[in-house]
Amino acid sequence: MHDYISKDSTQNAAKVLEDIYFAMKKAVTNPEIYNSDKFKINNDGSYRSFEKHHYRISYRFKGNIIRVLRVRHTSMEPKSY
């Protein structure tokens, strides 16, 4: 992702990654801070997602583990999973 964005601007690439990193850091301390992932079929509430800089990040929390499942640009057609 950094390589792709940095083709236009290395400064913007660093900013995007930094903002996504800090957004995920919030999820580590409070996994339910973001909305339930509307594209997850049969979501039990542990699948969450948020958007930052036109990127949609999906993650799952279970106990004290958070796993990033997908990072997609919002211009791409979302897929259910």
N, C-alpha and C positions, 0 to 999 in steps of 0.2 A: 504494500500500500504506500509506504514511504517513497519507494523508488518511482512509482507511478505519479504521485502528486509532485514530487520534486522535479519532474521534467518541466513543470511550469514554474515552480517556486520552492526552493529548499526551505525558505522561511515558513511558507504555508504548510508544507509537509510536517515540519516539526510542531507547529501549532495544532494541527489536526490530531496528530498522535498524542500530544500532551493532553489535549482536552478529553480525548477518549480514555486515556490512562486515568485521569482524575475522576471521570465519570464512573469508571469501573471501581476505583478505590472507594467511592461512595457506596457502591453495591456490596463491597466486602464488609463494610461496617453495618450496612442495613440492606440485606438482599431484597427486601420487598419495596424499596424506594421507587422503583420503576414499575410501569404497568405490566400486567400479565400479557404474554405474547399472544396476540390475536391470530397469528398464523399457525400456532401449534395445535394440532388436532388432539382432542381429548386432554387438554392442558389441565393438570391438577393444581395449578397455581404456582408451581415451582419453576416454570419457564417464564422468563421475563424478557423485556426488550426496551431499548431506548434509541433515539436518533440523535446524532451529533454530527454537525458539518456534512449533512446529506449522506451519512452512513448509518445504517441500522444494525445495531449490535444485539444479538440474541444470546441469552445465557440461561443456565439452569443452576439453581442452588439446591443442595441436599445436605442437611446438617451443617457442617462448617466448611463445605466445599462448594466453590463456585467455578463453573466450567463455561468458558465462552464457546458457543456452538457455531456462530456464524457472524460474519461481518460482510454486509452487502451495501452497495451504493443504492440509495433510494430510487434512482432512475431505473434500476433493474426491476423486472417484474417479480413481486414476492412469490415465494412458493410455500405451500403448506408442507409441514413435515411431521 
